[in-house]
Amino acid sequence: MSQLKTVQDQNLAIWLPRLAVHGGPRFLQIADALQAAVADGSLTPGDRLPPQRQLAAQLDVDLTTITRAYDEARRRNLLEGRGARGTYVAAPKVELASILDLSMNTPPPPDGVDFDDMLKQGLSQVLMRADNELLMTYHLAGGSDSDRQAGAKWLEPMFGHQDFRQVVVCPGAQAAIAALILALTEPGGVILAEPTNYPGLRAAASQFGRHIIAVDADKHGMVPQMLEEACRQHKPGLVYLNPTLQNPTAVTMPEGRRKELASIAQRCNVRIVEDDPYWLLADAAPTPLATLAPEQVYYISTLSKCLTPGLRVAYVLIRDPHERERFLVALRSFALMVAPLTAALATQWIFDGSAEGLMAGVRNEARLRQRMARDIFAGRYCGTGDGLHVWLELPAYWNSSQLARAADSEGIAVTTAEAFATGGPSGNAIRISLGNVKDRGRLQAGLQRLSHLLVRRPEPFNPAVV
């Protein structure tokens, strides 16, 4: 028994971290050290950890730090408590999820950020400072003055200081797109868009009885000459663009192309919806079209892709007051308001700096994952190293539907090019979303399986009959 205890004490001594002054929160350093020790076998299932007070004394930290570290390690399924007997290294958790979902474009867990603590602190501040009755009642569409001021602050990296009265707060970018379609187009009217685009645009247009016509795009985005011809031929109500890290192709439209398209919009007097969810995730993103043609462009920026989808808050910049009112009338017809509690949380995070820290963590993690995808897919990787997704061109012996079925049989969900088609050929590609899988190691394993699948020839598809 004494020999076993000696071995366990030696193992525990090996994993004890040297806490770095600039290494991030100490509780996360301790949890990371635990995770590394379990991964390399220094700690094995059944090893007993020191009591929290003892470990706090050994590491010269306060007890709260150890408690948070153990809680974080339990959240990662590394530890289990056994009542009075203490805390032990847990047995590996059996992964019951049958599908590795690479089809949903969501932000990854933020690198170096304790999101749970940020959420608790943010809600605590909101509830302490706000009138709780106001958080649980109806509000006029468009947001309170404080929420619109937060929106103007959120848009400062793109536009500098803005009059907050030009900002409208919406319950997500999809609601903003739908309201703009209602406000700017008539039943049976035409919307111009690139051949592959955000599926939510097609869904909203179809519901409202509008028609999407595809305008050719090249490696820089929508082709100016083709846009001008389409404007003169179809008299569109609006043009939809997603110019930064485009969904799904990951193309960022260069500034020269943006200037050409903005000039055409002014000449043809057509409105542009600039849906720009990834601008803040991009490295040195070009100037938004809404700066180049401010009277022609409605700009949408959502928190769902930079922070977390659960906030369901987007900011729309509309400079003309009459057009802003038209937009609000359309928005009120199906979405009265943003949920006041989430709007208040977004405002709190933007003003106290939490949003900026969270976004930096998301950006850092996204870039780590992009680097991983680039290394795994090598010559087939289409991206700039930023953003939440990869557009993967397929070899000729695969088509996207075949590959999606084959990936599904391997327990991996991806999105085919056809899902993004707004007219014309959609290309032979798949979109791989990098943020939806929380564990980076599990994501890496899934990407490697996909890479191995790509080099194999497709097998005949024989559906099971039961």
C-alpha angles and dihedrals in degrees: 000000000000090000091053091049090050091053091047092049090051091051091049091050090054096059098043104119129230100231112228120216092223097029097105129257110352095227089057091049089054093046090048090051090052091050092049092049092052091047094052095041098249086122120036133191110285097029110136117230123218118267110270096249091051092050091046089055093046092052095036094235132123122269093249090062092055092045090053091045092053091046090052091048090051089050087056089050092244099120139036129196120228100190115243091358091071139234122321139186106264126234113253112282114242109237106232097176106109096198131053099213111218092153102081119079105219132141115268122241105286115258112244095357125118096219095180091056092045091053093049093047093046094050090045090055092046093050092045095050104032132073102252092212090059090053091058104044139074120286131191115261116262100049136266121287091260092050091049090048088053088050091052089051091049089054095049095097089058101038111009118230113000134186102255090216088072091060123088121197113220136183093251136321094277090061089048092052092048092049092049090051090052093045099044106034139052127226107283090019127141130252119191119214141153117278093255117038150140108312092219089070092058092045093053094043091050093050092051096045097249125140125231117211118192121232116202118259133196133192089296097048132255113016110241097215091051091049092053092049091048092049092053093044102042105025092219125206090220146350118229119213133175096186104170120067087340119223111265108001096047089224117151111208110231119236094252091058091047091054091051093051093045090052091051091050090054094047093047094038093231126147122238125209105209105199102190111169096148102045093105091050094055125092109242095344114200123253112287117251087238088071093047095049106015096171094051103043133075109199124209124193119175131195091212095084099038102038118008135320092229093075093066092197126138131172122219121197111212114165102187111078095211092051089045090056091049088052092050092050090053092046093050090056091074110004116039097186150333111272101270095224095055092042089052091049091051090049092048092050093047094050098042094047097248092117091056092049092046092048091050089053092049091047093050093048092045091054092050089053093046089053089051092051092047091052093047099044096034109173095017095056112114110190148088098241093263137090137039104286147044127218107215119199110213129225114256094254090064128060118199096251091051092049093047090054092047091048090049090055086055091052096257127122119207133164122246126224090246090068089066099043115126094173138323125029114342098201130240102280146103132224116231116198113209104191107060096075107076098201113070093204092054090049091051091051091050093049090050090052089051091049091052090048091054094060093051122085115246117261121227111275110240111171115216117252117209 
